[in-house]
Amino acid sequence: MSNKVLAKGLAGALAASVALVPMMASAGELVIESWRNDDIDIWNDKIIPAFNEQHPDIKVSFTPTPPTEYNASVNAKLAGGTAGDLITCRPFDASLELYKQGNLTALDDLKGMDNFSDVAKSAWQTDDGSATFCLPMASVIHGFIYNKEAFEEVGVEVPQTSEEFYAALDKIKEEGSYIPMAMGTADQWEAATMGFQNIGPNHWKGEAGRKALIDGSAKFTDKPYVDTFTELATWKNYLPDGYEAISYPDAQNLFTLGRAAVYPAGSWDISLFNNQADFAFGAFPPPAPAGSDTCYISDHTDIALGLNAKSDNAAEAKIFLEWMTGSEFAELYSNELPGFFSLSKHNVEITDPVANEFVSWRQECESTIRNSYQILSRGAPNLENELWNLSAQVINGTISPTDAGAAAEAGLAKWYAPHQ
């Protein structure tokens, strides 16, 4: 999901440290710092016992902090020498800063690191790629979730091309029983995350286009980006009445209540939909235009694990990290948290059918990550936040696709040399 919780400043870290109760790892005991407090039972009941079957002498404790407090908390613990041995890493700049400060150890020589692709490692590397400082754990994948009953009732097939996609939405709209697509623009971020970053990679050719933005050889005023905004502008024809006031939870509810046929999705939605929807649903990737020889998906690097450079248990921590590079961890994590997919190259057998559908796209399409996350959101204005606002405005019809591309480029040019 979007990187809403960024690293907090020194003042925040110092303030948080006042309230912290230090939990230092004892010799031979590994402590894992994490923001994923929802996952504590999975770690304690599934993951750690599986590790201890092979390494019974290494005790492991999973000690999460609430997500909104995590960055300040872990920064304060690292500064005070009380942080755990293993640090859960957010993607890109927050973790890169920890590495630059000497808080994380480079893991390039870790046995099993070759089980991860360059794309998988890119969220936890230095800008020049010379050091990888966190072990990739999982990504989330973008696409579309659809109501199978609605498709059958209206008589539409799962679209294979973008032309078929919009023809299906037109037919659903004309038939009138279902909202064609459940999304709103009130929160803005979903317009960019499940809109712009979902359909865009087919226009800018995935990693090639993303890297071209970074080196300055591509601009947001170029055709692929204006075309993405132009396609996104058509979505207003398919959204619910009053979509400008519909929030992210509202859109989820519209879909799980069976009122909408299609939901622009992140794979993280699967668990909620499993619990709330009483109809069969499936998923399809963002359809590429007819005649395309390659499809592209946003397979976004989301979570990793790093080694505290000051850990007293570095040898044991590396044993744990090496175990995490294997197929057993990849399968455990992917199945216990459907919609969070192992970033390893292992062929993981996923039991959830919709999660399995999402991850199968890796075999058909080329993976990329959100183009605003690496380097391009370090300055002001923040590109990620700019794209939230511009994507929502494009759908709302308050800015043209051409002007949206120009605004994104102008914002980047204010601080980023390759675009000046």
C-alpha positions, 0 to 999 in steps of 0.5 A: 500500500502507499507509503503513508508513514514516512520517517519522522524527524529527530524531534519526533524520535526523541519524543517517542523515546521518552515513552519507550520501554527498552527491550534489548535482546539478550545473548542468543535471543533474537528480537524482531522490530516490526510495524506489522502488529496484525501479524503477531500470531502468525509469527508466534504460531507459524513462522518462529516455530518453523524456524525452531524446528531446524534451529531449536537453540535460537530463541526468537521474539517478534515485538511489533510497534503500532504502524504510526509509531514504528519509525520514530520508535525504531529510530529512538531505539537505534539511537539509544542502543536498545533496538532489536537484532532484526529491523523490519524495513520499509521500502526506499528512503526511510530504510536507506537513511538507517543504512547511511547512519550506520544502523543496518548491515550490508547483506550482499554476502548473505547466503541465499541473497541470489534468490532475489531479483534486482527488482526485488532488492531495489527498494533496499539498496543504495542508489548506485546498487552497490549495497543491499541492506535488507532482505526482501520479504514481500510485495503487493500486486495491483490489478482488478478484482471482479464479481464473478456473479455480476459478470455472468449475469451481465454476460461479459467475459474477463477482459484480455485487452484494454479495449475489451475492458472498457467494452465490458464496463460499457455493457455493465453500465448499460445493463444497469444492475451493477456499478461498473467500477467501485472507487472514489476520489475522496482520499486521493491516494487510491486514484494514484495507487489503484488507478495511475500506478495500476494501468500506467506500466502498460503505457510506460513499459514498466521498469524501462519507463520508471528508470527513464524518469529517474535518469531524466530521459523521460518526462511526465509530459511525454506521451506514455504519461499523458496517455495514462492520465487520458485513460484514467480520465475515462474512469469517471464514466464508470464510477458510482454517483457522487464518487468524489465523496466516496472514500477507500472504505466506502468503495470496499463496502460497495464491492463486498455488498455486491453492488459493483462489478469491478474493483481496482485493487491491491492484493492486500484487499484479498483478506478483507474481501474473503471475510466480507463478500458472500459471492465468488470473486476473481482477479485479472491484471491491468489489460494491455492494448490489443497487439501488445507483445508484453504486459506489465504489472505493478509488483510493488516491493513492500516489506523487508528485514535488516540486521542491526549493525550493533546486534550482539547476536549477529551470527544468529541473526544471519542464520535466521535471515538465511533461513528466510531466503528459503522456500519454506519461509516464502510459502509460509508468509505468502499463505498466512498473509494472502495478498502479500507475496514472497519476493523470492524466486522460489516457486511458491504454491499459494492456496488462496485462489485469488492470491494465486491468480494475482501472483500467476501474473508474474509468469505472464507479465513483466514486474515493475514498482510504483514510479514515484517511490525510488528517489523521485519523492525525496524533494518538495513537492513530494511526487507521490503526493502530487500524483495522488492529487493529480490523479484524483483531479483528472478523474474529477475532470478538474484538470486535463490529462495534458495539464496533469502531466505538465504539473507533475513534471513542473513539480519534479523540475523544482528540485530534481536536477535530471528534470531541470 
